[in-house]
Amino acid sequence: MAEEYLDFDDVLTYAGEFGKYQWLLFLGLAPFCLNLVFIYFVQFFITLPPEHWCAVSELMHANISLELRRNLSIPITVDALGTATRSRCQAYDVPYEKLLLDGVTSPNTSWPVKSCWVWEYDISTTGNYHTIVSELSWVCDKKWYATLAQSVFFLGAVIGGPISGWAADRYGRVPVLVATNFVGAITSILTAFSTSLPDFLVYRFFAGFAFDNIFVMMYVLVLEYVGPCKRTLVANLSIALFYTAGTVALPWLAVWAGNWRLLTAASATPMVLSCLAIWILPESPRWLLSQGRVEETVKILEKIAQVNGHTIPPNVLHDLQVQDSSNYDQIQNEGEKVIMDQVTSASLLDLFRTPRLRRTTISICVLWMLLSLVYDGHARNVSNLPLDVFVTFSIASATELPADIFLILTLDRWGRRWLAFGTLVLSGALSILTIAVAEKGVMVAVLAMMGRLLVNITYNIGLQYVAELLPTVVRAQGVAGVHIAGYLSALFSPVIVYLGTLSPLVPLVVLGVASVIGGFVALILPETLHRDLPQTLADGENFGKEQAFFYFPCITKDAQSSQPLALGEFGQQPSFIRHRPQLRASLRGETYRSSLIRHRREVLCIPVVE
């Protein structure tokens, strides 16, 4: 029998897979999760458009009430759904001083109108503070400026993701974590001093460049120190507690700050403090092993054992130290050699060379692009709902908690395919139904919130489902490519939200249609629950061939393997995590070695001590 490779998980069994050391790291996720919330959602609150209307100087100097001033000068317009509202960009072009002298208090709809260049703002609709929109008058013919800035943010993410991933593989997780937090802090501070559209766009581009590695590096780092059986719990619990708490609290931080510049600058504070991680956090053990830095890994393992109150047998540490780096690529039989050969030669293009795998890959990309579009669209569309935007944002953000809990209870029992279809189609139906209750503002908000909850569930399903469907030999590349495609589609979510200027219900209808389409796309994909996941390209081509369309793993007795997700055992990951190349080093250790060669914790997650 060939000698078995000893990896980090083997020794972690002795040091403690989920003890005091891991709990301390878990608590360390909180500030980085807060940083993610800040860099992702602060832009939403600093670009809120307050209620506004044309400022008519003749009337502003007259001794009349605001209500009479608006009634006399602002024409009534009708939106696409027939709702009558006061114009935000036009005023009657008449001699107001003469009208007041004549005692006229009601407008004549036949009066000529003109576009205005000066506005009045009701900042009570934006937390009683001026946003950059009202300060720089990004309204009417300039109202698309804020939408452009949102899209530029995602463009930065599209470019920054691969670069950060490459840097993480080259220089380590912690340096990239610190660098992205530093970039996030600097761009947040600079954003607070923006005085024009060009400099605001530049700062938001680099803020997007740092997103979401500002958190994901720490997230992956913590999961790498946790035993396989606890990773799903840690992954979901961290989001349920920290991400949800941060997003729920952010609107009230904005109200407390009372100034968009102060809010933006204050959001940089925890990012600056996070740069201290370079002297506090341990490096990724799997990355250290992939670089042949075994001595540093041993020191980390000894520290884990000390904090957890465990002892690692000297012979185990000795075996880990004496392993030659060439052992990393050792294999145990010819079948595994085929897999490892493909690991070194397969590329993204191989996903499109055979018909079934090509169909699956295209379906995955379409599904993920629709999910990214719908998820981000729902998150930003709260500004179009007919309720207080700060209350609505908090309630909508709180839906992440029940979504995570629901998945923990159901995903590994009901499967991925039909659950994704059901939640996504139902979300779309609820969003479209807002047309039927257009006159009832509260019901529109309730349906939108329910749709957001279901989208959160589907998005989290998709994060795991995508990884399971792609063959092991191209999984890291494939998942990275799929999520970059998702970023590209998210570029258009601000545009969809912008359609709310036509009618507040238009974005919900568009998002609803996209959700329904995405639900049916999910049915094209095979189920992965209780299946041996595809490892080679041939496996990917044949995966799911025997499954009937109405196959339900929760009610159909399945003789297939209950092999856990090889991608790691990272489990369901949160809505904003984008798998990118920075995971590659850890994937080598978990996917290629632990899942394909070792099979030690395959079904029961019971550590084997030899």
C-alpha positions in Angstrom: 0.0 0.0 0.0 1.3 3.4 -0.9 2.2 5.8 1.8 -0.6 8.1 2.7 -0.1 11.9 2.5 -0.4 13.7 5.8 -2.3 17.0 5.4 -3.4 19.8 7.7 -6.8 18.2 8.4 -5.0 15.1 9.7 -3.1 17.0 12.3 -5.9 19.4 13.1 -7.8 16.3 14.5 -5.2 16.2 17.2 -4.9 19.9 17.8 -8.7 20.4 18.0 -11.1 20.9 15.1 -13.4 23.3 16.9 -12.1 24.6 20.2 -11.3 27.9 21.9 -8.8 28.8 19.2 -11.5 28.5 16.4 -14.0 30.4 18.5 -11.6 33.3 18.8 -11.1 33.3 15.1 -14.8 33.1 14.6 -15.3 36.2 16.7 -12.6 37.9 14.7 -14.9 37.6 11.7 -17.2 40.3 13.1 -15.2 43.4 12.3 -14.4 42.2 8.8 -18.0 41.4 8.2 -18.8 44.9 9.3 -16.3 46.3 6.8 -18.0 44.4 4.0 -21.4 45.9 5.0 -19.9 49.4 5.0 -18.1 49.2 1.7 -21.1 47.5 0.0 -24.0 49.4 1.3 -22.8 52.8 2.4 -23.0 54.0 -1.2 -26.7 53.2 -1.0 -27.2 55.8 1.8 -24.9 58.5 0.5 -26.7 58.5 -2.9 -30.3 58.4 -1.7 -32.3 60.9 -3.8 -34.4 63.1 -1.5 -37.9 64.3 -2.4 -37.3 67.4 -4.6 -39.1 69.9 -6.8 -38.3 73.0 -8.8 -37.4 76.1 -6.8 -39.3 79.1 -8.0 -37.5 82.2 -6.7 -40.6 84.5 -7.1 -42.6 82.3 -4.8 -39.8 81.5 -2.3 -39.6 85.2 -1.5 -43.3 85.5 -1.2 -45.0 85.2 2.2 -47.0 82.0 1.3 -47.0 78.4 2.7 -44.9 75.6 1.2 -48.1 73.7 0.3 -49.5 76.7 -1.7 -46.1 77.3 -3.3 -45.9 73.7 -4.6 -49.5 73.6 -5.6 -49.2 76.7 -7.7 -45.9 76.1 -9.4 -45.5 72.3 -9.8 -47.5 70.5 -12.5 -49.0 67.0 -12.0 -47.6 64.2 -14.0 -48.8 60.6 -14.6 -46.4 57.7 -14.5 -46.4 54.5 -16.6 -48.9 52.8 -14.3 -51.3 55.8 -14.2 -50.2 57.1 -10.8 -50.4 60.9 -10.5 -47.5 62.7 -8.8 -46.0 66.2 -8.8 -43.3 66.7 -11.3 -39.7 66.8 -9.9 -38.1 68.5 -12.9 -40.6 71.0 -14.3 -42.5 74.1 -13.2 -45.1 76.3 -14.7 -43.6 79.1 -16.8 -45.9 82.0 -15.7 -45.6 85.4 -14.1 -46.1 84.3 -10.4 -45.9 87.8 -8.9 -48.9 88.9 -11.1 -50.8 85.7 -10.2 -50.4 86.3 -6.5 -51.5 90.0 -6.9 -54.6 88.7 -8.7 -55.3 86.2 -5.9 -54.7 83.1 -8.0 -54.1 80.0 -5.8 -54.8 77.1 -8.1 -52.8 76.3 -11.3 -54.3 76.0 -14.8 -53.1 72.8 -16.5 -52.9 74.7 -19.8 -50.1 76.9 -18.5 -46.8 76.4 -20.3 -44.0 74.5 -18.4 -40.3 74.7 -18.3 -37.4 72.7 -17.0 -35.7 74.0 -13.9 -32.1 74.3 -12.8 -32.5 74.9 -9.1 -34.4 72.6 -6.7 -35.8 72.5 -3.2 -35.2 69.3 -1.2 -37.2 67.6 1.5 -34.3 65.9 3.4 -36.7 64.3 5.9 -37.0 61.5 3.3 -33.2 60.8 3.5 -32.6 60.7 7.3 -32.6 64.5 7.7 -29.3 65.0 6.0 -28.2 66.0 2.5 -26.8 63.2 0.4 -24.3 63.7 -2.4 -27.3 63.7 -4.7 -28.9 66.8 -3.1 -25.6 68.5 -2.4 -24.4 68.3 -6.0 -27.9 68.3 -7.6 -27.7 64.9 -9.2 -31.4 65.0 -10.1 -33.5 65.2 -13.2 -31.1 65.2 -16.2 -28.3 64.2 -13.9 -30.2 61.5 -11.9 -28.4 58.8 -13.7 -25.1 59.8 -12.1 -25.7 57.8 -8.9 -26.7 54.8 -11.0 -23.5 55.1 -13.0 -21.5 55.2 -9.8 -23.2 51.9 -8.6 -22.3 50.2 -11.8 -18.7 51.5 -11.7 -18.4 50.0 -8.2 -19.2 46.5 -9.7 -16.8 47.1 -12.6 -14.1 47.6 -10.0 -15.1 44.3 -8.4 -14.9 42.5 -11.7 -11.3 43.6 -12.2 -10.3 43.5 -8.6 -11.5 39.9 -8.0 -9.0 38.1 -10.3 -6.1 40.3 -9.3 -6.8 39.8 -5.6 -7.2 36.1 -6.1 -3.8 35.9 -7.9 -2.2 37.9 -5.2 -3.6 35.7 -2.5 -2.2 32.6 -4.2 1.2 34.3 -4.7 1.7 36.3 -1.4 -0.8 34.7 1.1 -4.3 35.4 2.4 -3.4 37.8 5.3 -1.4 40.3 3.2 -4.3 40.5 0.6 -6.8 40.8 3.5 -4.9 43.8 4.9 -4.2 45.3 1.5 -7.9 45.3 0.5 -9.0 46.7 3.8 -6.4 49.5 3.4 -7.7 50.2 -0.1 -11.2 50.2 1.2 -10.3 52.7 4.0 -8.5 55.1 1.7 -11.2 55.1 -0.9 -13.9 55.6 1.8 -12.0 58.6 3.2 -11.4 60.0 -0.3 -15.1 59.5 -1.2 -16.0 61.7 1.7 -14.2 64.6 0.0 -15.7 64.1 -3.4 -16.8 67.3 -5.1 -17.7 66.1 -8.6 -18.8 63.1 -10.5 -15.3 62.1 -12.0 -13.6 61.9 -8.6 -16.5 60.1 -7.0 -16.5 57.5 -9.8 -12.7 56.9 -9.4 -13.1 56.4 -5.6 -16.0 54.0 -6.0 -14.2 52.0 -8.7 -11.3 51.3 -6.3 -13.8 50.6 -3.5 -15.3 48.0 -5.7 -11.8 46.7 -6.4 -11.4 46.0 -2.7 -14.9 44.4 -2.4 -15.4 41.6 -1.3 -11.9 40.4 -0.4 -12.2 42.9 2.4 -14.1 40.1 4.2 -13.9 36.9 2.1 -10.2 36.3 2.9 -10.9 36.3 6.6 -13.9 34.1 6.0 -12.0 31.5 4.1 -9.1 31.7 6.6 -11.4 30.9 9.5 -13.0 28.0 7.7 -9.6 26.5 7.0 -9.0 26.3 10.7 -12.3 24.6 11.4 -12.8 20.9 11.1 -15.0 19.7 8.1 -18.0 18.8 10.2 -18.3 22.3 11.6 -17.7 24.4 8.5 -21.3 24.6 7.4 -22.3 25.8 10.8 -19.6 28.4 11.0 -20.2 29.6 7.5 -23.9 30.2 8.1 -23.7 31.3 11.7 -21.2 34.0 10.9 -23.5 35.5 8.3 -26.6 35.1 10.4 -25.0 36.9 13.3 -22.5 39.4 11.9 -23.7 40.3 8.4 -27.3 40.5 9.4 -26.5 42.6 12.4 -24.4 45.0 10.4 -26.9 45.5 7.6 -29.8 46.0 10.0 -27.8 48.6 12.0 -26.4 50.5 9.1 -29.4 52.7 8.3 -29.5 54.0 11.9 -25.8 54.7 11.8 -26.6 56.9 8.8 -29.3 58.7 10.7 -27.0 59.2 13.6 -24.2 60.6 11.5 -26.6 63.0 9.8 -24.1 63.8 7.1 -23.1 61.8 4.1 -19.5 62.8 4.3 -19.2 61.9 8.0 -20.9 58.6 7.4 -18.5 57.7 4.6 -15.4 58.7 6.5 -16.7 56.9 9.6 -17.1 53.7 7.6 -13.3 53.7 7.1 -12.5 53.5 10.8 -13.0 49.7 11.2 -11.1 49.1 7.9 -8.1 51.1 9.2 -8.2 49.0 12.5 -8.4 45.8 10.4 -5.0 46.5 9.0 -3.6 45.5 12.4 -4.5 41.9 11.3 -1.0 41.6 9.7 0.4 41.3 13.3 -2.4 39.3 14.8 -3.9 36.8 12.4 -2.2 33.5 11.4 -1.6 32.8 7.8 -3.7 30.1 5.9 -2.2 26.7 6.8 -3.1 25.2 3.5 -1.5 28.1 1.6 1.7 27.6 3.8 1.7 23.9 3.0 1.2 24.6 -0.7 4.3 26.9 -0.6 6.4 24.2 1.2 6.5 26.3 4.5 6.0 23.3 6.7 7.8 24.7 9.8 5.4 27.6 10.0 2.5 25.3 9.7 3.8 23.2 12.6 4.1 26.3 14.8 0.5 27.2 14.0 -0.7 23.7 14.8 1.2 23.7 18.1 -0.4 27.1 19.0 -3.9 25.7 18.2 -3.3 22.7 20.4 -2.0 24.8 23.2 -5.0 27.2 23.2 -7.5 24.3 22.8 -5.8 22.3 25.6 -4.8 19.4 23.4 -1.5 17.7 22.6 -0.3 16.6 19.2 1.8 13.4 19.3 5.4 14.2 18.4 5.5 11.5 15.7 2.6 13.2 13.9 4.4 16.5 13.8 7.5 14.7 12.7 5.8 13.0 9.9 4.4 16.3 8.7 7.8 17.9 8.8 9.7 15.3 7.0 7.3 15.0 4.1 9.0 16.2 0.9 7.1 18.8 -1.1 7.0 16.4 -4.0 4.7 14.2 -1.9 2.1 16.8 -2.4 1.3 15.5 -5.9 1.6 11.8 -5.1 -1.3 9.6 -6.0 -2.3 6.1 -5.1 -3.7 4.4 -8.2 -4.1 4.9 -11.9 -7.6 6.2 -11.7 -6.5 9.0 -9.5 -3.6 9.7 -11.8 -6.0 10.4 -14.6 -7.7 13.0 -12.3 -4.5 14.6 -11.3 -3.3 14.8 -14.9 -6.5 16.6 -15.8 -6.1 19.0 -12.8 -2.9 20.3 -14.3 -4.2 20.5 -17.9 -7.9 21.2 -17.8 -9.2 24.7 -18.5 -12.5 26.7 -18.7 -12.7 25.9 -22.4 -13.1 22.2 -21.6 -16.4 22.9 -20.0 -17.8 23.7 -23.5 -16.3 20.9 -25.5 -19.0 18.2 -24.9 -22.7 18.6 -25.3 -24.1 17.8 -21.9 -21.3 19.5 -20.0 -21.7 22.5 -22.3 -25.4 22.7 -21.6 -24.8 22.4 -17.9 -22.1 25.1 -17.9 -24.3 27.6 -19.9 -27.2 26.9 -17.6 -25.1 27.5 -14.5 -23.8 30.8 -15.9 -27.3 32.0 -16.9 -28.7 31.0 -13.5 -26.0 32.7 -11.6 -26.2 35.9 -13.6 -29.9 36.1 -13.0 -29.4 35.3 -9.3 -26.8 38.0 -9.0 -29.0 40.5 -10.8 -32.1 39.7 -8.7 -30.3 39.6 -5.4 -28.5 42.9 -5.8 -31.6 44.5 -7.4 -33.8 43.6 -4.4 -31.2 44.9 -2.0 -31.1 48.3 -3.7 -34.7 48.6 -4.7 -35.9 49.3 -1.1 -35.5 53.0 -2.1 -38.5 52.6 -4.4 -40.8 51.0 -1.9 -43.6 53.2 -0.5 -42.3 53.1 3.1 -39.6 54.8 5.0 -36.4 53.6 3.3 -34.4 53.2 6.6 -37.0 51.0 8.2 -37.5 49.1 5.0 -33.8 48.5 4.5 -33.4 47.1 8.1 -36.4 44.7 7.7 -35.2 43.6 4.3 -31.7 42.9 5.6 -33.1 40.9 8.5 -34.4 38.3 6.0 -30.9 36.9 5.7 -31.2 35.3 9.1 -34.3 33.1 8.5 -32.9 32.3 5.0 -29.7 30.9 6.5 -31.6 29.0 9.2 -34.0 27.6 6.6 -31.2 26.3 4.5 -29.4 24.6 7.4 -32.6 22.7 8.1 -33.7 21.8 4.5 -30.9 21.9 1.9 -29.4 18.6 2.7 -32.8 17.0 3.0 -34.8 18.4 0.1 -32.0 18.8 -2.4 -30.9 21.8 -4.5 -32.7 21.7 -7.9 -36.4 21.8 -6.9 -35.8 23.9 -3.9 -34.0 26.5 -6.1 -36.8 26.3 -8.6 -39.6 26.7 -6.0 -38.1 29.6 -4.1 -37.0 31.6 -7.1 -40.3 31.2 -9.0 -42.3 32.0 -5.9 -40.1 35.1 -5.3 -40.8 36.2 -8.9 -44.5 35.6 -8.6 -44.7 37.7 -5.4 -42.7 40.5 -7.1 -45.0 40.6 -10.1 -48.1 40.5 -7.9 -47.2 43.9 -6.6 -49.0 45.2 -9.7 -52.3 43.9 -8.2 -51.8 45.8 -5.0 -50.3 49.0 -6.4 -52.7 51.2 -4.5 -51.8 49.6 -1.2 -48.3 50.7 -0.3 -47.9 48.5 2.7 -48.9 45.4 0.7 -46.3 46.3 -2.0 -43.6 46.4 0.7 -44.7 43.1 2.3 -44.7 41.3 -1.1 -41.3 42.8 -1.9 -39.9 41.7 1.5 -41.2 38.1 1.0 -39.6 38.1 -2.5 -36.3 39.3 -1.0 -36.4 36.5 1.6 -36.9 33.8 -1.1 -34.2 35.3 -3.2 -31.8 35.1 -0.3 -32.6 31.4 0.1 -32.1 30.7 -3.6 -28.9 32.7 -3.8 -27.4 30.7 -1.0 -28.5 27.5 -2.7 -26.8 28.7 -5.9 -23.5 29.3 -4.2 -23.2 25.7 -3.2 -25.0 24.2 -6.2 -22.7 25.8 -8.7 -19.6 24.4 -7.0 -21.1 20.9 -6.8 -22.0 20.8 -10.5 -18.6 21.7 -11.9 -16.1 18.9 -12.3 -13.3 18.8 -9.7 -10.6 19.3 -12.3 -11.9 22.7 -13.3 -13.9 23.6 -10.2 -11.8 26.5 -9.0 -11.5 28.0 -12.4 -15.2 27.3 -13.2 -16.6 28.8 -10.0 -14.4 31.9 -10.4 -15.6 32.3 -14.0 -19.2 31.9 -13.1 -19.1 34.5 -10.4 -17.3 37.0 -12.5 -20.2 36.6 -14.9 -22.5 37.3 -12.0 -20.6 40.5 -11.3 -21.1 41.5 -14.9 -24.8 41.0 -14.7 -24.9 43.0 -11.4 -23.7 46.0 -13.3 -27.3 46.3 -14.6 -29.0 46.0 -11.3 -28.7 49.8 -10.6 -30.2 50.4 -14.0 -33.2 48.3 -13.1 -33.6 50.2 -9.9 -33.3 53.4 -11.9 -36.5 52.3 -13.8 -38.3 53.2 -10.6 -38.3 56.8 -11.9 -40.9 55.6 -14.4 -42.9 53.8 -11.7 -41.9 52.3 -8.3 -43.3 49.0 -9.4 -41.4 48.6 -12.7 -38.1 47.3 -11.0 -40.1 44.7 -9.0 -41.8 43.5 -12.1 -38.5 43.3 -14.0 -36.8 41.5 -11.1 -39.9 39.2 -10.8 -39.7 38.1 -14.5 -35.9 37.5 -14.1 -36.6 35.3 -11.1 -39.2 33.2 -12.8 -36.9 32.7 -15.8 -34.1 31.7 -13.4 -36.3 29.2 -11.6 -36.9 27.3 -14.9 -33.3 27.5 -15.8 -32.5 25.6 -12.5 -34.7 22.7 -13.7 -32.3 22.2 -16.6 -29.6 21.2 -14.1 -29.2 17.8 -12.4 -29.7 17.2 -8.7 -26.5 16.8 -6.7 -27.7 15.7 -3.3 -26.5 12.2 -2.3 -24.6 12.0 -5.6 -20.9 11.3 -6.3 -19.8 14.7 -7.5 -18.2 14.9 -10.9 -14.5 14.8 -10.7 -13.2 14.4 -14.2 -14.5 16.0 -17.4 -16.0 12.7 -18.4 -17.9 12.6 -15.1 -19.2 16.1 -15.8 -20.5 15.0 -19.2 -22.3 11.9 -17.8 -23.5 13.5 -14.5 -27.2 13.2 -14.0 -27.9 11.2 -17.2 -29.9 8.6 -15.2 -32.0 11.2 -13.4 -35.7 11.6 -14.3 -37.1 15.1 -14.7 -39.3 14.7 -11.6 -36.6 13.2 -9.4 -37.0 14.3 -5.8 -34.1 13.1 -3.5 -36.2 13.7 -0.4 -38.8 11.2 -1.4 -37.0 8.9 -3.8 -34.8 6.1 -2.3 -31.4 6.8 -3.7 -28.6 4.2 -3.7 -26.0 6.7 -4.7 -23.2 7.9 -2.5 -23.8 10.5 0.1 -20.3 12.0 -0.6 -20.1 15.5 0.9 -19.2 18.5 -1.2 -15.6 18.3 -2.1 -15.2 22.0 -2.5 -15.0 22.1 0.8 -16.7 21.4 3.1 -17.3 25.1 3.1 -21.0 24.4 3.0 -23.6 27.0 2.1 -21.9 30.3 1.9 -23.5 33.7 2.3 -25.2 35.7 -0.4 -22.3 38.1 -1.1 -19.4 35.6 -1.1 -17.9 35.2 -4.6 -15.7 32.1 -5.1 -12.7 33.3 -6.9 -9.2 32.1 -7.6 -8.0 33.0 -4.2 -9.6 29.8 -3.0 -7.4 27.8 -5.2 -4.7 26.8 -2.7 -7.2 25.6 -0.2 -9.1 23.7 -2.9 -6.0 21.8 -3.8 -5.8 20.5 -0.3 -9.4 19.7 0.1 -10.7 18.8 -3.3 -7.8 17.0 -4.9 -6.3 15.3 -2.0 -8.8 14.9 0.8 -11.8 14.1 -1.5 -10.2 12.1 -4.3 -7.5 10.2 -2.5 -8.0 10.0 1.1 -11.8 9.6 1.7 -11.3 9.4 5.5 -14.3 11.5 6.6 -16.4 10.7 3.6 -19.8 10.1 5.2 -19.9 10.5 8.9 -17.2 13.2 9.5 -15.7 11.0 12.2 -11.9 11.6 12.5 -9.8 8.5 12.1 -6.8 8.4 14.4 -4.2 6.0 13.3 
